[in-house]
């Protein structure tokens, strides 16, 4: 997974895979999902990410599975 933030346009691009994008769906005015030919998520674009996704407070944490 790769996250790019374009400060000049306040846009966040989150790439989950490198598969070919065959369709883009608008979820809302500022959120777009890119799908591969099987309908799987390839990437997500968030416009106005500073306002809509609080990109300035971004953190990544990988959690281990909880054992039973």
N, C-alpha and C positions, 0 to 999 in steps of 0.2 A: 504494500500500500504506500502511496506517495501523496503528500499534500503540498500543493503550491498555493501561495498567496500572492496576488498581484496588487501591490499597494496602490498603483496609479489608477486602477479601476475598482478597487475595494472588492475584488472577486477571489473566492476560494475555489480551487479545483481539487477534488479528492479522487484519486485514481486507485481503483481496487484491483484491476487487471490491465493487461495490455492487449486484450482481445479487440477485434475490429468492432467499431460502433456502427450499428445499422439503423438505430432509431433513437431519437431524443424525445423525451416526454416532459412537458411542463407540469410540474406539481403545483406550483404557485407562481406568482409574478416574478419571484426572485430565486426559485429553485428548479433545477433541471436535472433529469436523470438520463444517462446514456446507457443503452442496452445493446447486448450482442444479439446475434441472430436467433439464439435460443431464449431470449427474453431475460437473460441474467444481467445484473448490474455491472457495468464497466466503470463508470465514473459519475460523479455528482458535482454540479456547479452551483455555488451559492453567490448570487449577486448581492452587493451591499453587505458583505460579510461582517464588517465592523459593527453594523447596526443589528443585523438579523441573526448572526451566529456568534457574537462576542469573540471574534477571532483573536483579539488582543489578549484574552485570558485562556489561550489554548494550552492544553496539557495532554500528554499521552501516557497511559498506564496499561500495561499488559497484566491481566489477572490470571492466576493459576486456577484450575478447576477446584471446586470445593469437594473434599473427600467425604464420603458418607460414613 
